[in-house]
Amino acid sequence: MKILVTGTEGYLGCLLAPLLMERGHEVIGVDTGFYKVGWLYNGTDLTAKTLNKDIRHISLEDLEGVEAIVHMAELSNDPTGQLSPTITYDINHKGSIRLAELAKQAGVRRFVYMSSCSVYGVAKADGYTDETTPVNPQTAYAECKAFVERDVSKMADDDFSPTFMRNATAFGASPRMRFDIVVNNLSGLAWTLKEINMTSDGTPWRPLVHALDIAKAIICTLEAPRDIVHNEIFNVGDTANNYRVKELAEIVAETFPGCTVSFGENGADNRSYRVSFEKINTQLPGFKCEWDVRRGAEQLYKVFSQIDMTKEVFQSNGFTRLKQLEYLIRTQQIDQDFFWSKP
């Protein structure tokens, strides 16, 4: 297929695009380039041809001949969403709906949307949430994910087939690294400081999934028979990979020699949920997670050792979404609407 992937210069996109190309697909990338500075190591053999373009500026001409879209280019994670909630809604909700409308108009047959398990927010029951559980988003980021699912699902018909992938919290090594997600952040602290000092007691539950397993789920979705994935929601992960935050810290500390870990009181973040991934593991052909957190921590330790990662690299703007956007705003490289400014 000819596939357009938004966010090819992001944490997940830079891993997905080469894997699609290796499978014989033609890939066109789209990325606004906010995080170009963040390149941790050389970890891919291929790079997709990428349009340096905001998703709000994508045109019908850009979609000519495209058979499928994988849409993951949005303002990512909750702190970034709170930085400018209005812009988050403009980009993540309105921008994504506009892209889907253009895709349908252009005759794009498949639209795979990167949603998030964060739409579940605070679980009301002691059990596991699944795709039938009512959403309960707690942040602008999560609200936008739920809105896009709601609005794009209404567009589904015989010619336009969307699929919604509710990813668990991602972890693992990527050339376009992120250190603002929990396992990667804990691993960076373990490597640079040899200590993890948790401000909370670590009791909340989180579902985790490796970046490469997310890529695998996307590939399986694109290549699955249409009737299996048409207008479906899939939680992306494995039920065995639900962890308390405390467990994550302990696993990382055990993986990084000489690292100590301590815990605090109950934190302000009240999100806690366990997720069932039964549907994707039984209904999506070819999908099964290959990574757990321990193996992912070992991968990160290997990468940090190989590149001799410094504290300065770990703390630099390019690997933390909020820091980089604040820098671009402060230096007036992007304007109040998050469009690039002319020099």
C-alpha positions in Angstrom: 0.0 0.0 0.0 0.9 3.6 -0.3 0.7 4.8 3.3 0.9 8.3 4.7 2.2 8.3 8.3 1.9 11.5 10.3 4.6 12.0 13.0 7.5 10.2 11.3 10.0 12.2 13.2 8.4 11.3 16.5 9.2 8.7 19.1 6.9 6.0 17.5 6.8 7.2 14.0 10.5 6.9 13.4 10.3 3.2 14.3 7.1 2.5 12.4 7.9 4.0 9.0 11.1 1.8 8.4 9.2 -1.3 9.4 6.4 -0.6 6.9 9.0 0.1 4.2 10.7 -3.2 5.0 7.4 -5.0 4.4 7.2 -3.4 0.9 4.8 -0.6 1.6 5.4 2.9 0.1 5.6 5.4 3.0 5.2 9.1 2.9 5.9 10.9 6.2 4.4 14.2 7.5 6.0 16.0 10.5 6.1 19.6 11.6 9.6 19.1 12.9 9.3 20.3 16.5 11.5 17.6 17.8 14.2 17.2 15.1 16.9 18.1 17.6 16.1 14.9 19.6 18.2 12.1 18.0 19.7 9.8 20.6 21.3 7.0 18.5 21.3 5.6 15.0 18.8 2.8 15.3 17.0 2.5 11.9 18.3 1.5 8.4 15.6 3.4 6.5 14.0 6.8 6.7 10.8 7.7 5.0 10.5 10.7 2.7 8.9 13.3 5.0 6.9 16.4 4.2 7.9 19.2 6.7 4.3 20.2 7.3 1.8 20.9 10.1 -1.2 18.5 9.9 -3.4 21.5 9.8 -1.9 22.4 6.5 -2.2 19.0 4.7 -3.9 19.4 1.4 -5.9 17.0 -0.9 -2.8 17.0 -3.2 -0.7 15.6 -0.4 -3.1 12.6 -0.2 -3.1 11.8 -3.9 -2.9 8.0 -4.4 -2.7 7.3 -0.7 -4.5 4.1 0.3 -4.1 4.3 4.1 -3.2 6.9 6.8 -1.6 6.2 10.1 -2.2 9.3 12.2 -0.1 9.9 15.3 1.1 13.5 14.9 -0.5 15.4 17.7 0.7 17.4 20.7 1.7 14.5 22.9 1.1 13.7 26.6 -0.8 15.4 29.4 1.7 18.1 30.6 2.0 19.4 27.0 -1.7 19.4 26.7 -2.0 21.6 29.8 0.6 24.0 28.4 -2.0 25.3 26.0 -5.3 23.5 26.1 -6.9 25.7 23.4 -4.1 24.8 20.9 -4.3 21.2 22.0 -8.0 21.1 20.9 -7.2 23.0 17.7 -4.4 20.5 16.7 -5.4 17.2 18.3 -9.2 17.4 17.8 -10.0 19.8 15.0 -6.8 19.1 13.1 -7.3 15.3 13.3 -11.0 15.6 12.2 -9.9 17.8 9.3 -7.3 15.2 8.2 -9.9 12.4 8.4 -12.4 14.5 6.3 -9.7 15.2 3.7 -8.8 11.5 3.7 -12.3 10.5 3.0 -12.7 13.1 0.3 -9.4 11.8 -1.3 -10.6 8.2 -1.4 -8.2 7.0 1.3 -9.7 3.7 2.4 -8.1 3.0 5.8 -7.5 5.5 8.6 -5.6 4.2 11.7 -5.8 6.6 14.6 -3.4 6.6 17.5 -5.6 7.0 20.6 -4.6 6.2 24.1 -5.7 4.2 27.2 -5.6 7.6 29.0 -9.2 8.0 27.8 -10.2 5.7 30.7 -8.9 8.2 33.3 -9.8 7.1 36.8 -11.3 3.6 36.8 -14.4 3.3 38.8 -14.2 -0.4 39.4 -11.5 -2.7 40.9 -11.4 -4.8 37.7 -10.1 -4.2 34.2 -11.3 -1.7 31.7 -11.9 -2.8 28.2 -13.1 -1.3 24.9 -16.7 -1.3 26.1 -15.9 0.7 29.3 -17.2 4.3 29.2 -14.4 6.8 28.7 -13.5 9.2 31.6 -10.8 11.5 30.3 -9.1 13.7 32.9 -7.0 16.0 30.7 -7.2 18.0 27.5 -5.0 15.4 25.8 -7.2 12.5 26.8 -10.4 14.5 26.0 -9.2 15.1 22.5 -8.5 11.4 21.9 -12.0 10.6 22.9 -13.5 13.3 20.7 -11.6 12.2 17.7 -12.7 8.6 18.2 -16.3 9.8 18.5 -16.3 12.0 15.5 -14.2 9.9 13.1 -16.2 6.8 13.8 -19.3 8.6 12.4 -17.5 8.9 9.1 -17.1 5.2 8.6 -18.8 3.7 5.6 -18.2 1.2 2.8 -15.4 3.3 1.4 -13.7 4.7 4.5 -12.6 2.4 7.3 -11.2 3.9 10.5 -9.6 1.9 13.3 -8.8 3.3 16.7 -5.7 2.1 18.6 -5.8 2.9 22.4 -2.2 2.5 23.2 -1.1 1.7 26.7 1.7 3.9 28.0 4.7 3.5 25.7 8.2 2.6 26.7 11.5 1.4 25.2 14.3 2.8 23.1 13.8 4.9 20.0 16.2 7.1 18.0 13.7 9.9 18.5 13.8 9.2 22.3 11.3 10.5 24.9 12.3 10.8 28.5 9.0 12.2 29.6 7.2 8.8 29.8 7.5 6.8 32.9 9.7 3.8 32.2 12.1 5.8 30.0 12.3 8.6 32.6 12.9 6.2 35.5 15.7 4.5 33.4 17.3 7.8 32.6 17.3 8.7 36.4 18.7 5.3 37.2 21.5 5.7 34.7 22.5 9.3 35.4 21.9 9.6 39.1 21.8 6.0 40.3 18.8 6.7 42.3 15.0 6.9 41.8 13.2 9.1 44.4 9.5 8.7 43.9 7.4 11.6 45.1 4.3 9.3 45.4 3.8 5.9 47.0 3.6 4.3 43.5 0.3 2.5 44.1 -1.5 3.6 41.0 -1.9 1.1 38.1 -0.7 1.8 34.6 -0.8 -0.4 31.5 2.5 -0.4 29.5 3.4 -1.4 26.0 6.7 -1.3 24.1 7.1 1.1 21.2 7.9 -1.8 18.8 4.8 -3.7 19.9 2.7 -0.6 19.1 4.3 -0.6 15.6 3.5 -4.3 15.3 -0.2 -3.6 16.2 -0.4 -0.9 13.5 1.1 -3.2 10.8 -1.2 -6.0 11.8 -4.2 -3.6 11.5 -3.2 -2.3 8.1 -2.7 -5.8 6.7 -5.8 -7.4 8.4 -9.0 -8.2 6.5 -11.1 -5.0 6.5 -14.1 -6.6 8.3 -11.9 -7.4 11.3 -10.7 -3.8 11.9 -13.5 -1.7 10.4 -14.5 1.0 12.8 -13.1 -1.0 15.7 -11.4 0.1 18.9 -8.4 -1.9 20.1 -6.6 -1.5 23.4 -2.9 -2.0 22.4 -0.8 -4.0 24.8 -0.9 -7.2 26.9 -3.0 -7.7 30.1 0.1 -9.1 31.8 1.8 -5.7 31.3 -0.4 -3.9 33.9 2.0 -2.6 36.6 1.8 -0.5 39.7 4.1 2.5 39.3 6.1 1.2 42.3 6.8 -2.1 40.4 8.1 -0.1 37.4 10.6 1.7 39.7 11.7 -1.5 41.3 12.2 -3.3 38.0 14.3 -0.4 36.6 16.4 -0.2 39.8 17.1 -3.9 39.7 18.2 -3.6 36.0 20.6 -0.6 36.5 23.5 -1.7 38.8 23.9 0.4 41.9 20.6 2.2 41.6 18.5 2.8 44.8 14.8 3.6 44.9 12.6 5.4 47.5 8.9 6.3 47.7 6.9 9.2 49.1 3.3 9.8 50.0 0.1 9.6 47.9 0.6 11.7 44.8 -1.7 14.4 43.3 -2.2 12.3 40.1 -5.4 10.3 40.8 -5.3 8.3 37.6 -5.2 4.6 38.2 -6.5 1.9 35.8 -5.8 -1.6 34.7 -6.7 -2.5 31.1 -7.7 -5.7 29.4 -6.1 -6.4 26.1 -8.0 -9.6 25.4 -9.7 -8.2 22.2 -6.5 -7.3 20.3 -4.8 -10.6 21.3 -7.7 -12.7 20.2 -9.1 -10.8 17.2 -6.2 -9.1 15.4 -4.4 -11.6 13.3 -0.7 -11.9 14.0 -0.6 -9.6 17.0 1.1 -10.6 20.3 3.4 -8.4 22.4 7.0 -9.4 22.4 8.2 -7.1 25.2 7.7 -6.6 28.9 9.0 -3.8 31.1 12.0 -5.8 32.4 13.2 -6.6 28.8 12.6 -2.9 27.9 14.6 -1.7 30.8 17.5 -4.0 29.8 17.3 -2.6 26.2 17.5 1.0 27.6 20.5 0.0 29.8 22.2 -1.4 26.7 21.6 1.7 24.6 22.7 4.1 27.4 25.9 2.1 27.9 26.7 2.0 24.2 26.3 5.8 23.7 27.8 6.7 27.1 24.7 8.9 27.8 25.4 11.9 29.9 23.1 13.7 32.4 23.1 16.7 30.0 21.7 14.6 27.1 19.1 13.0 29.4 17.9 16.5 30.6 18.1 18.2 27.2 15.1 19.8 25.5 14.8 17.5 22.6 13.8 14.4 24.5 11.1 16.0 26.6 8.0 17.3 24.7 7.1 20.1 27.2 10.6 21.4 27.5 11.1 21.6 23.8 7.8 23.4 23.1 8.5 25.8 25.9 11.9 26.5 24.4 10.4 27.1 20.9 7.8 29.4 22.4 10.3 31.3 24.5 12.6 31.9 21.6 9.7 32.8 19.3 10.5 30.1 16.8 6.8 29.1 16.9 3.9 31.5 17.4 0.9 31.5 19.7 -0.8 29.1 17.4 2.2 26.7 17.3 3.0 27.5 13.7 6.7 28.1 12.7 7.7 31.8 12.7 9.5 33.3 9.8 13.1 34.2 10.6 
